[in-house]
Amino acid sequence: MQLIVAKLMKSSIHTLTYENFTWIDSCQPNKEQIDHIAETHQLDYFQIKDSLEHGHLPKFERLPDYNFIILRAFTANPKQGASTVYELSNKIAFFYTDKKLITIHRNAFAFLTDVQGDFRYSDELLLYIVHNMLASYQAPLDALDDKIASIEQVIFLKNSTKISLQDLYFLRTQTRITKKLLQLFQGVINQLEVRDSSKTALQDIKDKLLSLLLRYDEVAENANNLLSTYLSVNAQKSNEVMKLLTIFSAFFLPLTFVAGIYGMNFNNMPELTWQSGYFYTLGLMVLIALIIYIWFKRKQIL
C-alpha cells in the first residue's frame, strides 16, 4: 500500500493505493482541487459541488461509469442546543467503482485518518467507512435516552419547574431530525450493491441500522410523551392553584357580603341598636362558613 499526501492551505488530499484499487480522500478541497478531481477522474462537477454543499441530505445515484453516494455522520454534542441537520451532522460524499474510491468531505473524521485493515476491494473500504459513520449515531442515542430518564425523574419525583421548555424542545427536535437522517441513510444503504464477499458486512450494517431506527423511534415517542406529561403536570398544578383560589373565594365571598351589609351604617338599621348584634353577626358568619365546608366535603372538593 502506497500513501501520497497533497496539501493546499487547510485542505488536503490523501491517496492510498491498495492491491486492487485506489482510495483518494479529499478534506475541504478548494476550487482548484475540485476541478482537478473532476477532470482527472471524469466526475460530474455538480455532484462534487453537492458533496460540499451545507446540509445536503443522504442520496444515491448510479451512473454508467461510477456510483455516487452522500451519507451523513452524527458529529454534534447532544448536550448542545442543535436543531438542524447541518448542526447535528456532517456528510461524506463517495464516488466509487471497482478500481477506485473517492471520498470528499468538509470536516475531518477520526475514522478516516486512522483506517485499520488491509482492504482487497473498494466496496470493503466503503462498507468500513459506512459502518463507522453509522456507529456515530450510537452515543447520541444513549445520551438522549439518559436525558429522557433524568427529566422524567425530575418531573415525577422532584420539582418540574426546574425543567425548561427549551430543553424539551431541543430533545424532541434532535431525536426527530436524527431519526429522519437514519431513514434516509437506510434508503441509500438498501440501494448498495456489493460483491458476494462483502454481503455479510452489508447485512450487518442493515441490521445495525434497523436496530438504531427502532431505538430512535422509541426515544422519539418517549420525547413526545415526556413533553405531553410535562404540560399535563404544569396544567394540573395550575388547576390546583385555581381550585385553592376558588375555595377561598367561596368561603370569603358570602362573609364579605354580610360584612358589607352591616358596614353601611344607615340610621334605619335595627341591628345596629342590638346589644349583641356584633356577636349575632359573627355567629352568622361562622354558620355560613360551616355550611360551605360541609357542602364541599359532601361534594369531595376538600
Disulfide bonds with the S-S distance in Angstrom:
none
